[in-house]
Amino acid sequence: MFEKIDAIPWKVLILIGVVLLAIGLLVGIKFINFILVFAGFFLIFTGVQNRKK
């Protein structure tokens, strides 16, 4: 799973992460949206890590 994520360019990862975060925060905080926000943070973090490589 992580190998596939590493293959995606970091700019795209951060962009997708920001979009997921925005959707999760706009809709309101429920359990599913919490997962969206968490996934968004995870993608942004992974993108930043990939950029540093």
HELIX and SHEET records of a PDB file:
HELIX    1   1 PHE A    2  ALA A    7  1                                   6    
HELIX    2   2 TRP A   10  VAL A   27  1                                  18    
HELIX    3   3 PHE A   31  LYS A   52  1                                  22    
END                                                                             
